[in-house]
Amino acid sequence: MNKERIISNVAKLLQEIPTSMDIVKDDQKKDKRFQYLAKHMVEKAIKRDALLTSDDDQGIAIFFKEDGSSEGFWDEILTDLQLALKVTGIKKGLKALKNQKFIRKQRPNKGSYLYCWFWGILPDARGLTDKKTAYKMKDQMFAISKKEQLPIYAETRIRRVCVAYRRYGFELLNEWEHPSGDTMYFLKYEPEKN
């Protein structure tokens, strides 16, 4: 695994995602802010054994197993403060926390499930290439879901991504008019029973 390449690829992908575009402070340090956010995400994924990558690192997913427990309160506060200082700024950080509160309520508050926090494919590996990066990653996630017998939850503000999730077998649970003015889609995949 090439951690630096993965972080760099996540930073590129984040610049296409409406939610990260909303929260990253738009100033002369914007590229560094995306790098810091990508590093935070990848390190959190590695720490929780939640990082999935394609063979060439052009497809990256962060796929958490959730069970109602979380990091300690002080760890989360410290991380949120660091992100506010280095990525969002205080004003955007507070706005993002408010939105996250609603978004979290769309997932179960007890029991175990899988959560697709991030899934991105670099432009060269998208579409109908012979690499089939998205399909292979989807199969990897579905295999974990089936083995664990746990549903997968995901959300997106990109309509074409929602359509792809639906094509892969996800059910649309809810639509929310995001404060930015676009629609956020909440989805769930239920594995076949063993």
PyMOL commands that place a pseudoatom at each C-alpha (Angstrom):
pseudoatom trace, name=CA, resn=MET, resi=1, chain=A, elem=C, hetatm=0, pos=[0.000, 0.000, 0.000]
pseudoatom trace, name=CA, resn=ASN, resi=2, chain=A, elem=C, hetatm=0, pos=[1.355, 3.406, -0.999]
pseudoatom trace, name=CA, resn=LYS, resi=3, chain=A, elem=C, hetatm=0, pos=[-0.127, 5.653, 1.718]
pseudoatom trace, name=CA, resn=GLU, resi=4, chain=A, elem=C, hetatm=0, pos=[1.135, 8.935, 0.234]
pseudoatom trace, name=CA, resn=ARG, resi=5, chain=A, elem=C, hetatm=0, pos=[-0.315, 8.109, -3.207]
pseudoatom trace, name=CA, resn=ILE, resi=6, chain=A, elem=C, hetatm=0, pos=[-3.646, 7.172, -1.613]
pseudoatom trace, name=CA, resn=ILE, resi=7, chain=A, elem=C, hetatm=0, pos=[-3.738, 10.451, 0.346]
pseudoatom trace, name=CA, resn=SER, resi=8, chain=A, elem=C, hetatm=0, pos=[-2.921, 12.403, -2.821]
pseudoatom trace, name=CA, resn=ASN, resi=9, chain=A, elem=C, hetatm=0, pos=[-5.672, 10.579, -4.759]
pseudoatom trace, name=CA, resn=VAL, resi=10, chain=A, elem=C, hetatm=0, pos=[-8.225, 11.168, -1.981]
pseudoatom trace, name=CA, resn=ALA, resi=11, chain=A, elem=C, hetatm=0, pos=[-7.304, 14.883, -1.957]
pseudoatom trace, name=CA, resn=LYS, resi=12, chain=A, elem=C, hetatm=0, pos=[-7.980, 15.044, -5.735]
pseudoatom trace, name=CA, resn=LEU, resi=13, chain=A, elem=C, hetatm=0, pos=[-11.301, 13.209, -5.376]
pseudoatom trace, name=CA, resn=LEU, resi=14, chain=A, elem=C, hetatm=0, pos=[-12.449, 15.415, -2.485]
pseudoatom trace, name=CA, resn=GLN, resi=15, chain=A, elem=C, hetatm=0, pos=[-12.305, 18.404, -4.833]
pseudoatom trace, name=CA, resn=GLU, resi=16, chain=A, elem=C, hetatm=0, pos=[-15.185, 16.849, -6.838]
pseudoatom trace, name=CA, resn=ILE, resi=17, chain=A, elem=C, hetatm=0, pos=[-17.455, 16.181, -3.864]
pseudoatom trace, name=CA, resn=PRO, resi=18, chain=A, elem=C, hetatm=0, pos=[-20.004, 18.879, -2.943]
pseudoatom trace, name=CA, resn=THR, resi=19, chain=A, elem=C, hetatm=0, pos=[-19.794, 18.252, 0.809]
pseudoatom trace, name=CA, resn=SER, resi=20, chain=A, elem=C, hetatm=0, pos=[-16.019, 18.664, 0.958]
pseudoatom trace, name=CA, resn=MET, resi=21, chain=A, elem=C, hetatm=0, pos=[-16.184, 21.674, -1.385]
pseudoatom trace, name=CA, resn=ASP, resi=22, chain=A, elem=C, hetatm=0, pos=[-18.681, 23.220, 1.082]
pseudoatom trace, name=CA, resn=ILE, resi=23, chain=A, elem=C, hetatm=0, pos=[-16.566, 22.674, 4.183]
pseudoatom trace, name=CA, resn=VAL, resi=24, chain=A, elem=C, hetatm=0, pos=[-13.003, 23.341, 2.993]
pseudoatom trace, name=CA, resn=LYS, resi=25, chain=A, elem=C, hetatm=0, pos=[-12.085, 26.961, 3.537]
pseudoatom trace, name=CA, resn=ASP, resi=26, chain=A, elem=C, hetatm=0, pos=[-11.607, 28.709, 0.185]
pseudoatom trace, name=CA, resn=ASP, resi=27, chain=A, elem=C, hetatm=0, pos=[-8.362, 30.658, 0.490]
pseudoatom trace, name=CA, resn=GLN, resi=28, chain=A, elem=C, hetatm=0, pos=[-4.749, 30.541, -0.739]
pseudoatom trace, name=CA, resn=LYS, resi=29, chain=A, elem=C, hetatm=0, pos=[-4.173, 27.398, 1.397]
pseudoatom trace, name=CA, resn=LYS, resi=30, chain=A, elem=C, hetatm=0, pos=[-7.062, 25.451, -0.182]
pseudoatom trace, name=CA, resn=ASP, resi=31, chain=A, elem=C, hetatm=0, pos=[-4.865, 22.703, -1.718]
pseudoatom trace, name=CA, resn=LYS, resi=32, chain=A, elem=C, hetatm=0, pos=[-3.078, 22.163, 1.614]
pseudoatom trace, name=CA, resn=ARG, resi=33, chain=A, elem=C, hetatm=0, pos=[-6.464, 22.036, 3.356]
pseudoatom trace, name=CA, resn=PHE, resi=34, chain=A, elem=C, hetatm=0, pos=[-7.649, 19.250, 1.005]
pseudoatom trace, name=CA, resn=GLN, resi=35, chain=A, elem=C, hetatm=0, pos=[-4.360, 17.394, 1.620]
pseudoatom trace, name=CA, resn=TYR, resi=36, chain=A, elem=C, hetatm=0, pos=[-4.820, 17.671, 5.395]
pseudoatom trace, name=CA, resn=LEU, resi=37, chain=A, elem=C, hetatm=0, pos=[-8.437, 16.471, 5.182]
pseudoatom trace, name=CA, resn=ALA, resi=38, chain=A, elem=C, hetatm=0, pos=[-7.401, 13.530, 2.957]
pseudoatom trace, name=CA, resn=LYS, resi=39, chain=A, elem=C, hetatm=0, pos=[-4.574, 12.615, 5.364]
pseudoatom trace, name=CA, resn=HIS, resi=40, chain=A, elem=C, hetatm=0, pos=[-7.000, 12.738, 8.313]
pseudoatom trace, name=CA, resn=MET, resi=41, chain=A, elem=C, hetatm=0, pos=[-9.480, 10.491, 6.482]
pseudoatom trace, name=CA, resn=VAL, resi=42, chain=A, elem=C, hetatm=0, pos=[-6.920, 7.926, 5.310]
pseudoatom trace, name=CA, resn=GLU, resi=43, chain=A, elem=C, hetatm=0, pos=[-5.227, 7.713, 8.708]
pseudoatom trace, name=CA, resn=LYS, resi=44, chain=A, elem=C, hetatm=0, pos=[-8.595, 7.270, 10.432]
pseudoatom trace, name=CA, resn=ALA, resi=45, chain=A, elem=C, hetatm=0, pos=[-9.460, 4.523, 7.916]
pseudoatom trace, name=CA, resn=ILE, resi=46, chain=A, elem=C, hetatm=0, pos=[-6.145, 2.738, 8.478]
pseudoatom trace, name=CA, resn=LYS, resi=47, chain=A, elem=C, hetatm=0, pos=[-6.535, 3.001, 12.266]
pseudoatom trace, name=CA, resn=ARG, resi=48, chain=A, elem=C, hetatm=0, pos=[-9.997, 1.393, 12.042]
pseudoatom trace, name=CA, resn=ASP, resi=49, chain=A, elem=C, hetatm=0, pos=[-9.046, -1.136, 9.319]
pseudoatom trace, name=CA, resn=ALA, resi=50, chain=A, elem=C, hetatm=0, pos=[-11.578, 0.489, 6.984]
pseudoatom trace, name=CA, resn=LEU, resi=51, chain=A, elem=C, hetatm=0, pos=[-9.494, 1.382, 3.919]
pseudoatom trace, name=CA, resn=LEU, resi=52, chain=A, elem=C, hetatm=0, pos=[-10.311, -0.411, 0.667]
pseudoatom trace, name=CA, resn=THR, resi=53, chain=A, elem=C, hetatm=0, pos=[-8.307, 0.320, -2.473]
pseudoatom trace, name=CA, resn=SER, resi=54, chain=A, elem=C, hetatm=0, pos=[-8.132, -1.004, -5.997]
pseudoatom trace, name=CA, resn=ASP, resi=55, chain=A, elem=C, hetatm=0, pos=[-4.883, -2.645, -7.136]
pseudoatom trace, name=CA, resn=ASP, resi=56, chain=A, elem=C, hetatm=0, pos=[-3.609, 0.644, -8.630]
pseudoatom trace, name=CA, resn=ASP, resi=57, chain=A, elem=C, hetatm=0, pos=[-5.002, 2.910, -5.847]
pseudoatom trace, name=CA, resn=GLN, resi=58, chain=A, elem=C, hetatm=0, pos=[-7.238, 4.711, -8.388]
pseudoatom trace, name=CA, resn=GLY, resi=59, chain=A, elem=C, hetatm=0, pos=[-10.312, 3.485, -6.539]
pseudoatom trace, name=CA, resn=ILE, resi=60, chain=A, elem=C, hetatm=0, pos=[-10.515, 4.227, -2.825]
pseudoatom trace, name=CA, resn=ALA, resi=61, chain=A, elem=C, hetatm=0, pos=[-13.248, 3.557, -0.279]
pseudoatom trace, name=CA, resn=ILE, resi=62, chain=A, elem=C, hetatm=0, pos=[-13.471, 4.132, 3.451]
pseudoatom trace, name=CA, resn=PHE, resi=63, chain=A, elem=C, hetatm=0, pos=[-15.790, 1.472, 4.746]
pseudoatom trace, name=CA, resn=PHE, resi=64, chain=A, elem=C, hetatm=0, pos=[-16.394, 1.449, 8.507]
pseudoatom trace, name=CA, resn=LYS, resi=65, chain=A, elem=C, hetatm=0, pos=[-17.989, -1.241, 10.600]
pseudoatom trace, name=CA, resn=GLU, resi=66, chain=A, elem=C, hetatm=0, pos=[-20.148, 0.650, 13.099]
pseudoatom trace, name=CA, resn=ASP, resi=67, chain=A, elem=C, hetatm=0, pos=[-21.473, -0.870, 16.311]
pseudoatom trace, name=CA, resn=GLY, resi=68, chain=A, elem=C, hetatm=0, pos=[-22.671, 2.057, 18.375]
pseudoatom trace, name=CA, resn=SER, resi=69, chain=A, elem=C, hetatm=0, pos=[-19.296, 2.710, 19.966]
pseudoatom trace, name=CA, resn=SER, resi=70, chain=A, elem=C, hetatm=0, pos=[-17.094, 5.592, 18.912]
pseudoatom trace, name=CA, resn=GLU, resi=71, chain=A, elem=C, hetatm=0, pos=[-13.816, 7.247, 19.733]
pseudoatom trace, name=CA, resn=GLY, resi=72, chain=A, elem=C, hetatm=0, pos=[-13.645, 8.920, 23.102]
pseudoatom trace, name=CA, resn=PHE, resi=73, chain=A, elem=C, hetatm=0, pos=[-15.275, 12.339, 23.541]
pseudoatom trace, name=CA, resn=TRP, resi=74, chain=A, elem=C, hetatm=0, pos=[-11.956, 14.166, 24.021]
pseudoatom trace, name=CA, resn=ASP, resi=75, chain=A, elem=C, hetatm=0, pos=[-10.375, 12.494, 20.979]
pseudoatom trace, name=CA, resn=GLU, resi=76, chain=A, elem=C, hetatm=0, pos=[-13.301, 13.649, 18.821]
pseudoatom trace, name=CA, resn=ILE, resi=77, chain=A, elem=C, hetatm=0, pos=[-13.213, 17.209, 20.218]
pseudoatom trace, name=CA, resn=LEU, resi=78, chain=A, elem=C, hetatm=0, pos=[-9.462, 17.458, 19.612]
pseudoatom trace, name=CA, resn=THR, resi=79, chain=A, elem=C, hetatm=0, pos=[-9.836, 16.123, 16.057]
pseudoatom trace, name=CA, resn=ASP, resi=80, chain=A, elem=C, hetatm=0, pos=[-12.761, 18.484, 15.335]
pseudoatom trace, name=CA, resn=LEU, resi=81, chain=A, elem=C, hetatm=0, pos=[-10.736, 21.463, 16.583]
pseudoatom trace, name=CA, resn=GLN, resi=82, chain=A, elem=C, hetatm=0, pos=[-7.728, 20.474, 14.469]
pseudoatom trace, name=CA, resn=LEU, resi=83, chain=A, elem=C, hetatm=0, pos=[-9.959, 20.098, 11.397]
pseudoatom trace, name=CA, resn=ALA, resi=84, chain=A, elem=C, hetatm=0, pos=[-11.580, 23.474, 12.092]
pseudoatom trace, name=CA, resn=LEU, resi=85, chain=A, elem=C, hetatm=0, pos=[-8.181, 25.161, 12.299]
pseudoatom trace, name=CA, resn=LYS, resi=86, chain=A, elem=C, hetatm=0, pos=[-6.564, 23.395, 9.334]
pseudoatom trace, name=CA, resn=VAL, resi=87, chain=A, elem=C, hetatm=0, pos=[-9.485, 22.648, 6.980]
pseudoatom trace, name=CA, resn=THR, resi=88, chain=A, elem=C, hetatm=0, pos=[-12.829, 24.358, 7.539]
pseudoatom trace, name=CA, resn=GLY, resi=89, chain=A, elem=C, hetatm=0, pos=[-12.407, 27.452, 9.616]
pseudoatom trace, name=CA, resn=ILE, resi=90, chain=A, elem=C, hetatm=0, pos=[-14.686, 27.911, 12.637]
pseudoatom trace, name=CA, resn=LYS, resi=91, chain=A, elem=C, hetatm=0, pos=[-17.786, 29.220, 10.774]
pseudoatom trace, name=CA, resn=LYS, resi=92, chain=A, elem=C, hetatm=0, pos=[-17.831, 26.421, 8.156]
pseudoatom trace, name=CA, resn=GLY, resi=93, chain=A, elem=C, hetatm=0, pos=[-16.912, 23.873, 10.835]
pseudoatom trace, name=CA, resn=LEU, resi=94, chain=A, elem=C, hetatm=0, pos=[-19.949, 24.738, 12.960]
pseudoatom trace, name=CA, resn=LYS, resi=95, chain=A, elem=C, hetatm=0, pos=[-22.207, 24.594, 9.888]
pseudoatom trace, name=CA, resn=ALA, resi=96, chain=A, elem=C, hetatm=0, pos=[-20.788, 21.189, 8.941]
pseudoatom trace, name=CA, resn=LEU, resi=97, chain=A, elem=C, hetatm=0, pos=[-21.335, 19.827, 12.474]
pseudoatom trace, name=CA, resn=LYS, resi=98, chain=A, elem=C, hetatm=0, pos=[-24.992, 20.895, 12.335]
pseudoatom trace, name=CA, resn=ASN, resi=99, chain=A, elem=C, hetatm=0, pos=[-25.475, 19.093, 8.991]
pseudoatom trace, name=CA, resn=GLN, resi=100, chain=A, elem=C, hetatm=0, pos=[-23.634, 16.008, 10.263]
pseudoatom trace, name=CA, resn=LYS, resi=101, chain=A, elem=C, hetatm=0, pos=[-26.047, 15.736, 13.168]
pseudoatom trace, name=CA, resn=PHE, resi=102, chain=A, elem=C, hetatm=0, pos=[-28.962, 15.314, 10.731]
pseudoatom trace, name=CA, resn=ILE, resi=103, chain=A, elem=C, hetatm=0, pos=[-26.973, 12.988, 8.448]
pseudoatom trace, name=CA, resn=ARG, resi=104, chain=A, elem=C, hetatm=0, pos=[-26.003, 10.675, 11.350]
pseudoatom trace, name=CA, resn=LYS, resi=105, chain=A, elem=C, hetatm=0, pos=[-29.686, 10.356, 12.320]
pseudoatom trace, name=CA, resn=GLN, resi=106, chain=A, elem=C, hetatm=0, pos=[-30.324, 8.669, 8.956]
pseudoatom trace, name=CA, resn=ARG, resi=107, chain=A, elem=C, hetatm=0, pos=[-28.320, 5.637, 10.096]
pseudoatom trace, name=CA, resn=PRO, resi=108, chain=A, elem=C, hetatm=0, pos=[-29.163, 3.253, 12.959]
pseudoatom trace, name=CA, resn=ASN, resi=109, chain=A, elem=C, hetatm=0, pos=[-28.244, 4.413, 16.461]
pseudoatom trace, name=CA, resn=LYS, resi=110, chain=A, elem=C, hetatm=0, pos=[-27.849, 0.844, 17.726]
pseudoatom trace, name=CA, resn=GLY, resi=111, chain=A, elem=C, hetatm=0, pos=[-26.801, -2.480, 16.302]
pseudoatom trace, name=CA, resn=SER, resi=112, chain=A, elem=C, hetatm=0, pos=[-24.008, -3.152, 13.838]
pseudoatom trace, name=CA, resn=TYR, resi=113, chain=A, elem=C, hetatm=0, pos=[-23.832, -2.037, 10.211]
pseudoatom trace, name=CA, resn=LEU, resi=114, chain=A, elem=C, hetatm=0, pos=[-21.312, -1.026, 7.561]
pseudoatom trace, name=CA, resn=TYR, resi=115, chain=A, elem=C, hetatm=0, pos=[-20.964, 2.623, 6.565]
pseudoatom trace, name=CA, resn=CYS, resi=116, chain=A, elem=C, hetatm=0, pos=[-19.464, 3.754, 3.270]
pseudoatom trace, name=CA, resn=TRP, resi=117, chain=A, elem=C, hetatm=0, pos=[-18.022, 7.102, 4.430]
pseudoatom trace, name=CA, resn=PHE, resi=118, chain=A, elem=C, hetatm=0, pos=[-16.111, 7.720, 1.203]
pseudoatom trace, name=CA, resn=TRP, resi=119, chain=A, elem=C, hetatm=0, pos=[-15.899, 6.061, -2.192]
pseudoatom trace, name=CA, resn=GLY, resi=120, chain=A, elem=C, hetatm=0, pos=[-14.132, 7.630, -5.127]
pseudoatom trace, name=CA, resn=ILE, resi=121, chain=A, elem=C, hetatm=0, pos=[-12.724, 6.547, -8.468]
pseudoatom trace, name=CA, resn=LEU, resi=122, chain=A, elem=C, hetatm=0, pos=[-10.165, 8.704, -10.301]
pseudoatom trace, name=CA, resn=PRO, resi=123, chain=A, elem=C, hetatm=0, pos=[-11.307, 9.859, -13.783]
pseudoatom trace, name=CA, resn=ASP, resi=124, chain=A, elem=C, hetatm=0, pos=[-8.937, 7.486, -15.666]
pseudoatom trace, name=CA, resn=ALA, resi=125, chain=A, elem=C, hetatm=0, pos=[-10.535, 4.465, -13.968]
pseudoatom trace, name=CA, resn=ARG, resi=126, chain=A, elem=C, hetatm=0, pos=[-14.202, 5.491, -14.310]
pseudoatom trace, name=CA, resn=GLY, resi=127, chain=A, elem=C, hetatm=0, pos=[-16.809, 4.305, -16.710]
pseudoatom trace, name=CA, resn=LEU, resi=128, chain=A, elem=C, hetatm=0, pos=[-16.549, 1.421, -19.096]
pseudoatom trace, name=CA, resn=THR, resi=129, chain=A, elem=C, hetatm=0, pos=[-12.802, 0.862, -18.952]
pseudoatom trace, name=CA, resn=ASP, resi=130, chain=A, elem=C, hetatm=0, pos=[-11.377, -2.631, -18.936]
pseudoatom trace, name=CA, resn=LYS, resi=131, chain=A, elem=C, hetatm=0, pos=[-10.222, -2.006, -15.344]
pseudoatom trace, name=CA, resn=LYS, resi=132, chain=A, elem=C, hetatm=0, pos=[-13.800, -2.201, -13.982]
pseudoatom trace, name=CA, resn=THR, resi=133, chain=A, elem=C, hetatm=0, pos=[-12.545, -0.501, -10.810]
pseudoatom trace, name=CA, resn=ALA, resi=134, chain=A, elem=C, hetatm=0, pos=[-15.968, 0.521, -9.489]
pseudoatom trace, name=CA, resn=TYR, resi=135, chain=A, elem=C, hetatm=0, pos=[-17.453, -2.964, -10.051]
pseudoatom trace, name=CA, resn=LYS, resi=136, chain=A, elem=C, hetatm=0, pos=[-14.523, -4.725, -8.386]
pseudoatom trace, name=CA, resn=MET, resi=137, chain=A, elem=C, hetatm=0, pos=[-14.725, -2.406, -5.368]
pseudoatom trace, name=CA, resn=LYS, resi=138, chain=A, elem=C, hetatm=0, pos=[-18.498, -2.860, -5.152]
pseudoatom trace, name=CA, resn=ASP, resi=139, chain=A, elem=C, hetatm=0, pos=[-17.977, -6.637, -5.196]
pseudoatom trace, name=CA, resn=GLN, resi=140, chain=A, elem=C, hetatm=0, pos=[-15.385, -6.293, -2.406]
pseudoatom trace, name=CA, resn=MET, resi=141, chain=A, elem=C, hetatm=0, pos=[-17.828, -4.270, -0.260]
pseudoatom trace, name=CA, resn=PHE, resi=142, chain=A, elem=C, hetatm=0, pos=[-20.704, -6.660, -0.961]
pseudoatom trace, name=CA, resn=ALA, resi=143, chain=A, elem=C, hetatm=0, pos=[-18.509, -9.642, -0.015]
pseudoatom trace, name=CA, resn=ILE, resi=144, chain=A, elem=C, hetatm=0, pos=[-17.754, -8.006, 3.352]
pseudoatom trace, name=CA, resn=SER, resi=145, chain=A, elem=C, hetatm=0, pos=[-21.459, -7.220, 3.816]
pseudoatom trace, name=CA, resn=LYS, resi=146, chain=A, elem=C, hetatm=0, pos=[-22.456, -10.810, 3.032]
pseudoatom trace, name=CA, resn=LYS, resi=147, chain=A, elem=C, hetatm=0, pos=[-19.707, -12.329, 5.221]
pseudoatom trace, name=CA, resn=GLU, resi=148, chain=A, elem=C, hetatm=0, pos=[-20.608, -10.081, 8.170]
pseudoatom trace, name=CA, resn=GLN, resi=149, chain=A, elem=C, hetatm=0, pos=[-24.361, -10.279, 7.394]
pseudoatom trace, name=CA, resn=LEU, resi=150, chain=A, elem=C, hetatm=0, pos=[-24.577, -6.498, 7.876]
pseudoatom trace, name=CA, resn=PRO, resi=151, chain=A, elem=C, hetatm=0, pos=[-26.311, -3.849, 5.769]
pseudoatom trace, name=CA, resn=ILE, resi=152, chain=A, elem=C, hetatm=0, pos=[-24.356, -1.032, 4.113]
pseudoatom trace, name=CA, resn=TYR, resi=153, chain=A, elem=C, hetatm=0, pos=[-25.429, 2.607, 4.538]
pseudoatom trace, name=CA, resn=ALA, resi=154, chain=A, elem=C, hetatm=0, pos=[-24.233, 5.430, 2.285]
pseudoatom trace, name=CA, resn=GLU, resi=155, chain=A, elem=C, hetatm=0, pos=[-25.185, 8.939, 1.269]
pseudoatom trace, name=CA, resn=THR, resi=156, chain=A, elem=C, hetatm=0, pos=[-24.347, 11.232, -1.625]
pseudoatom trace, name=CA, resn=ARG, resi=157, chain=A, elem=C, hetatm=0, pos=[-25.244, 14.648, -3.001]
pseudoatom trace, name=CA, resn=ILE, resi=158, chain=A, elem=C, hetatm=0, pos=[-24.321, 13.658, -6.558]
pseudoatom trace, name=CA, resn=ARG, resi=159, chain=A, elem=C, hetatm=0, pos=[-27.330, 12.394, -8.507]
pseudoatom trace, name=CA, resn=ARG, resi=160, chain=A, elem=C, hetatm=0, pos=[-25.318, 10.228, -10.948]
pseudoatom trace, name=CA, resn=VAL, resi=161, chain=A, elem=C, hetatm=0, pos=[-23.637, 8.536, -7.960]
pseudoatom trace, name=CA, resn=CYS, resi=162, chain=A, elem=C, hetatm=0, pos=[-27.066, 7.855, -6.437]
pseudoatom trace, name=CA, resn=VAL, resi=163, chain=A, elem=C, hetatm=0, pos=[-28.136, 6.293, -9.745]
pseudoatom trace, name=CA, resn=ALA, resi=164, chain=A, elem=C, hetatm=0, pos=[-25.009, 4.083, -9.694]
pseudoatom trace, name=CA, resn=TYR, resi=165, chain=A, elem=C, hetatm=0, pos=[-25.709, 2.982, -6.107]
pseudoatom trace, name=CA, resn=ARG, resi=166, chain=A, elem=C, hetatm=0, pos=[-29.294, 2.104, -7.101]
pseudoatom trace, name=CA, resn=ARG, resi=167, chain=A, elem=C, hetatm=0, pos=[-28.033, 0.145, -10.105]
pseudoatom trace, name=CA, resn=TYR, resi=168, chain=A, elem=C, hetatm=0, pos=[-25.749, -1.805, -7.734]
pseudoatom trace, name=CA, resn=GLY, resi=169, chain=A, elem=C, hetatm=0, pos=[-28.747, -2.819, -5.593]
pseudoatom trace, name=CA, resn=PHE, resi=170, chain=A, elem=C, hetatm=0, pos=[-28.969, -0.075, -2.973]
pseudoatom trace, name=CA, resn=GLU, resi=171, chain=A, elem=C, hetatm=0, pos=[-32.426, 1.046, -1.845]
pseudoatom trace, name=CA, resn=LEU, resi=172, chain=A, elem=C, hetatm=0, pos=[-33.164, 4.772, -1.591]
pseudoatom trace, name=CA, resn=LEU, resi=173, chain=A, elem=C, hetatm=0, pos=[-34.210, 5.430, 2.016]
pseudoatom trace, name=CA, resn=ASN, resi=174, chain=A, elem=C, hetatm=0, pos=[-34.604, 9.195, 2.076]
pseudoatom trace, name=CA, resn=GLU, resi=175, chain=A, elem=C, hetatm=0, pos=[-33.983, 12.413, 0.175]
pseudoatom trace, name=CA, resn=TRP, resi=176, chain=A, elem=C, hetatm=0, pos=[-33.106, 15.630, 2.009]
pseudoatom trace, name=CA, resn=GLU, resi=177, chain=A, elem=C, hetatm=0, pos=[-32.926, 19.153, 0.708]
pseudoatom trace, name=CA, resn=HIS, resi=178, chain=A, elem=C, hetatm=0, pos=[-29.430, 20.003, 1.860]
pseudoatom trace, name=CA, resn=PRO, resi=179, chain=A, elem=C, hetatm=0, pos=[-28.906, 23.575, 3.157]
pseudoatom trace, name=CA, resn=SER, resi=180, chain=A, elem=C, hetatm=0, pos=[-26.663, 24.187, 0.116]
pseudoatom trace, name=CA, resn=GLY, resi=181, chain=A, elem=C, hetatm=0, pos=[-29.758, 23.863, -2.089]
pseudoatom trace, name=CA, resn=ASP, resi=182, chain=A, elem=C, hetatm=0, pos=[-29.079, 20.463, -3.657]
pseudoatom trace, name=CA, resn=THR, resi=183, chain=A, elem=C, hetatm=0, pos=[-30.478, 17.067, -2.680]
pseudoatom trace, name=CA, resn=MET, resi=184, chain=A, elem=C, hetatm=0, pos=[-28.760, 14.504, -0.470]
pseudoatom trace, name=CA, resn=TYR, resi=185, chain=A, elem=C, hetatm=0, pos=[-29.678, 10.863, -1.048]
pseudoatom trace, name=CA, resn=PHE, resi=186, chain=A, elem=C, hetatm=0, pos=[-29.535, 8.277, 1.742]
pseudoatom trace, name=CA, resn=LEU, resi=187, chain=A, elem=C, hetatm=0, pos=[-29.156, 4.662, 0.657]
pseudoatom trace, name=CA, resn=LYS, resi=188, chain=A, elem=C, hetatm=0, pos=[-29.001, 1.158, 2.100]
pseudoatom trace, name=CA, resn=TYR, resi=189, chain=A, elem=C, hetatm=0, pos=[-27.873, -2.208, 0.761]
pseudoatom trace, name=CA, resn=GLU, resi=190, chain=A, elem=C, hetatm=0, pos=[-29.130, -5.388, 2.413]
pseudoatom trace, name=CA, resn=PRO, resi=191, chain=A, elem=C, hetatm=0, pos=[-26.971, -8.498, 1.818]
pseudoatom trace, name=CA, resn=GLU, resi=192, chain=A, elem=C, hetatm=0, pos=[-28.361, -11.865, 0.805]
pseudoatom trace, name=CA, resn=LYS, resi=193, chain=A, elem=C, hetatm=0, pos=[-28.907, -14.054, 3.847]
pseudoatom trace, name=CA, resn=ASN, resi=194, chain=A, elem=C, hetatm=0, pos=[-26.419, -16.895, 4.304]
for i in range(1, 194): cmd.bond("trace and resi %d" % i, "trace and resi %d" % (i + 1))
show_as sticks, trace
zoom trace
